Amino acid sequence: MSLVAFLNQNGYTQIPLSKNGVGHFQTKGSLNGRPISVLIDTGASSTVFNFNLAREMNLPMTKLSMFGGGAGAAKLEIHQIQDARFVVGNVAPQIRALLAIDLTHVNQAGALKGLLPIDAVLGADALETHAAVIDYGSSSLYLKI
């Protein structure tokens, strides 16, 4: 039995991935129906959205007392987005909270390498909850529903 057949028989949904110019997987998603670019990051503990996008979309947010970091930034304000719907592929992943941080540093570094901006990072919170499988052979993310 192939991996794809096994995953399909066991409640997984396939989400196609593409590699960006430096080899990281990305996919398409939406936030409140607006198309967004989503980076798959197994090293990110939480799924986060670009603060500037959330502000542009006028999403209600609450600033949290904690700070986040990673990918070259040490102390980033974290905001919790209220009442928004996130979909990646055809799946609305279960995550603890919709969080927004300033991803300017990530997008600036990517621009130096000719990459298009990302709007969200799909992190370990969603990947663990959905027992994610990343299949490099088919460039697919499988999430158990």
C-alpha positions in Angstrom: 0.0 0.0 0.0 1.3 3.4 -0.9 1.7 6.3 1.6 -1.0 8.3 -0.3 -3.4 5.4 -0.2 -2.8 4.8 3.5 -3.3 8.4 4.4 -6.5 8.7 2.3 -7.9 5.6 4.0 -7.1 7.0 7.4 -8.9 10.4 7.4 -6.2 12.6 6.0 -6.7 15.5 3.6 -4.1 16.3 1.0 -2.9 19.9 0.6 -0.6 20.6 -2.3 2.6 22.4 -1.6 5.1 24.3 -3.7 8.7 25.1 -2.9 9.8 28.8 -2.8 13.1 30.0 -4.2 15.1 28.8 -1.2 13.4 25.4 -0.9 10.8 26.0 1.8 7.3 24.7 1.4 4.4 27.1 0.9 0.7 26.7 0.1 -2.3 28.8 -0.4 -4.8 29.6 2.2 -7.4 32.2 3.2 -8.1 34.5 6.1 -11.7 35.5 6.2 -12.0 34.6 2.6 -9.0 36.7 1.5 -6.3 34.6 -0.4 -3.1 34.4 1.6 0.4 32.8 1.1 1.2 30.3 3.9 4.7 29.1 4.8 5.0 25.7 6.3 7.4 25.9 9.3 7.9 22.8 11.4 10.2 24.8 13.7 7.6 27.5 14.5 5.7 26.7 17.7 2.6 28.6 16.7 0.7 29.5 13.6 1.0 33.3 13.1 -0.3 35.8 10.7 1.3 39.0 9.4 0.2 41.8 11.7 0.2 44.3 8.8 -2.3 42.1 6.9 -4.6 41.7 9.9 -4.5 45.5 10.5 -5.2 46.1 6.7 -8.2 43.8 6.9 -9.5 45.6 10.0 -9.6 42.4 12.0 -10.2 43.0 15.7 -7.1 42.3 17.7 -6.0 42.4 21.3 -2.3 43.0 22.2 -1.0 40.2 24.5 1.4 40.8 27.4 3.9 38.2 26.1 6.4 38.5 23.3 7.5 36.2 20.5 10.6 35.8 18.4 12.3 33.6 15.8 13.7 33.9 12.3 16.0 36.8 13.2 13.7 38.7 15.5 14.1 38.5 19.3 11.1 40.4 20.8 8.0 40.8 18.8 4.6 42.0 20.0 1.9 39.4 19.8 -1.7 40.2 19.1 -4.6 37.8 19.2 -7.0 38.1 16.3 -10.7 37.9 17.2 -13.4 36.2 15.2 -11.5 35.3 12.0 -11.6 32.1 9.9 -8.4 30.6 8.6 -8.3 27.9 5.9 -5.3 26.2 4.4 -6.0 24.2 1.3 -9.5 22.9 2.1 -8.9 22.5 5.9 -9.8 24.9 8.7 -6.9 23.9 11.0 -7.5 23.7 14.8 -5.1 26.0 16.5 -5.0 27.5 20.0 -5.5 31.0 18.9 -5.1 33.2 15.8 -2.0 35.2 16.5 -0.5 38.1 14.6 3.1 39.3 14.7 5.1 41.7 12.5 6.5 39.5 9.7 8.3 42.4 8.0 11.8 41.0 8.9 10.9 37.7 7.3 9.6 39.3 4.2 12.5 41.6 3.9 15.0 38.7 4.1 12.9 36.8 1.6 12.8 39.8 -0.8 16.6 39.8 -0.8 16.4 36.3 -2.3 13.7 37.2 -4.7 10.8 35.6 -2.7 7.3 36.9 -2.7 5.9 38.0 0.8 4.2 35.5 3.1 1.1 36.3 5.0 1.1 33.4 7.5 3.2 30.7 9.0 1.6 27.3 9.7 3.4 26.1 12.8 3.6 23.1 15.1 0.4 23.8 16.9 -1.6 23.0 13.8 0.8 20.3 12.5 0.7 18.4 15.8 -3.1 18.7 16.3 -3.7 17.3 12.8 -0.9 14.6 13.0 0.6 16.2 9.9 2.6 14.3 7.4 4.8 16.1 4.9 5.4 14.0 1.8 8.4 15.3 -0.1 7.8 12.8 -2.9 4.5 14.4 -3.9 5.1 17.9 -2.4 2.0 17.5 -0.2 0.9 18.2 3.3 -1.5 15.7 4.8 -3.7 16.8 7.8 -5.9 14.4 9.7 -9.4 15.7 10.0 
